[in-house]
Amino acid sequence: MKKNDITKAPAATGDRTNQPEILPVYAVPRGVEFSSYTDRLIEGGSGRLLLRLPCLTPEIMMDIMHKVAENRKKYLAHLKTADIVDKIDAAVQKWLNPEYELRRQAETWLPAITDYDPEMIRLELKRFMRTFRKKELLRFLDEEFDQAAVLDEFRPRKSGGMSRAYGPESIFHVFSGNVPGLPVWSLVMGLLVKSGNIGKTSSAEPLMAVLFVRSLYEVDADLADTIAILPWKGGTSALEEPVIAAVDAVIAYGADSSVERIREQVPGSKRFLRYGSKVSMAMVGREALTADRFGETVHRLADDVSTYDQQGCLSPHAVVVEDGGAVSARQFAQLLAAELQRCEERRPRAAVSQEEALAIRRVRNQYELAALNGESVTVYSSKAGTEWTVIYHQEQGFAPSPLNRTIHVFGCTALEDAPSYIEPYRELLQTVGIAVGPERLQQLADLLGTAGVNRICAIGKMSRTPAGWHHDGRFNLLDLVRWTDIEWSAEQEAERYDPDAE
């Protein structure tokens, strides 16, 4: 794990005064039973927690997949899309209640599991769950389908004939653990296209997907029975191979190496969606650096940098700051450094591994040495450790970050020149947070889109995507479904056999 390591639970003793809470980190259809478990201990500010993991075998996995498939066939496949939306919304409404038991469990134990700041977890989970309310799900469906009913029945086409969309009968989701809550997005996609879902959680964050399925169970147990969430060590071929062989589609999240390992196991005949490593950046125009605005701009960017410590693909690695404002790019870097220090005091960064700390120190040393050699670069950093780092470059450019609140600041004469510096990263580019006036937005957007950027949003909103966004520049639901068309000729021919035809 990146944060607090999970260790085997201590043997039980006669002292029960400090017994840890036991929390199952799996969700399976009713009727599935496990004969043995492994308990792992989490210790944090909230106390002691035992994560209960089932011991899995290929035989058990086949039984689980069979039950998920049967439950999907008997129930989910026959639900109207509107009914699925209503059921998801009912579960989400529970999560929007601060007193909801499962939300309180998430807010209590996710900080202990991930080491992210408790207040950050509370705010970001609340914001994230709002994206799955009914109105947002309907927007999501409308973004990808002219009419969501095409998932329920054959619907007329404007060009003649009729079409219907079918989702995979089953999807295998391989979740990453860098951002709590991400599995919910993937599971909701699977439900909307009426698929049975098997999810493998990450040891870094095995909890949130399970809690979400439990909330679905409270709303509709039959719907929850079409999902299985299970933890196992990535690369366990005895478990992964039968799952991949049995499902119709695979969705994999994580580092490129992990995603590629999964891809190699998926036959070309199966649908495979990959969400690997990406980089994002920010661009600040002179319009956002006036005397009355630069402070707010710095604050919003610091929020993008500190949210989940840049662990998500949407977090900025660098920011390009345009000349001509009330503050220079160097002053912007100094102000950003001060704001990141305030972020550290309000919401401390999570603990990092030795490898991560070494990566940050290596980058600091690289640019401090460059400064000594006369290059126009300055490093601003936290004094006590690696909590935050701002690297100011006088020259235009772009550089990836080792993350964990480390960001590059590049000065530039005009933002319109910036896309040429990010062109070498076009295969990795994800989001650009931007602060410019309306007369420049579309021109810059066109330049960025040509350079490979998938998403352009306001600074301060980089980690908060709307329901219908095009993840990695693609559709979401449309990439999962297949289509069946009834052509106009078949309709015309059918009319000939109507006994009441003229």
Secondary structure as UniProt FT lines:
FT   STRAND          7..8
FT   TURN            17..18
FT   STRAND          21..24
FT   TURN            30..31
FT   STRAND          37..44
FT   TURN            45..46
FT   STRAND          47..54
FT   HELIX           58..74
FT   HELIX           76..78
FT   HELIX           81..95
FT   TURN            98..99
FT   HELIX           101..114
FT   HELIX           118..130
FT   TURN            131..132
FT   HELIX           134..144
FT   HELIX           148..151
FT   STRAND          155..156
FT   TURN            158..159
FT   STRAND          162..166
FT   STRAND          170..174
FT   TURN            180..181
FT   HELIX           182..192
FT   TURN            193..194
FT   STRAND          196..202
FT   TURN            203..204
FT   HELIX           208..219
FT   HELIX           221..224
FT   TURN            225..226
FT   STRAND          227..231
FT   TURN            234..235
FT   HELIX           237..246
FT   STRAND          249..253
FT   HELIX           256..263
FT   TURN            264..265
FT   TURN            268..269
FT   STRAND          271..275
FT   STRAND          279..284
FT   HELIX           286..289
FT   TURN            291..293
FT   HELIX           294..306
FT   HELIX           307..310
FT   TURN            313..314
FT   STRAND          316..322
FT   TURN            323..324
FT   HELIX           329..346
FT   HELIX           354..372
FT   TURN            373..374
FT   STRAND          377..381
FT   STRAND          389..393
FT   STRAND          406..412
FT   HELIX           415..417
FT   HELIX           419..422
FT   HELIX           423..425
FT   TURN            426..428
FT   STRAND          429..435
FT   HELIX           438..451
FT   STRAND          455..458
FT   TURN            459..460
FT   TURN            462..463
FT   TURN            467..468
FT   HELIX           471..473
FT   TURN            478..480
FT   STRAND          482..486
FT   HELIX           488..496
FT   TURN            499..500
//
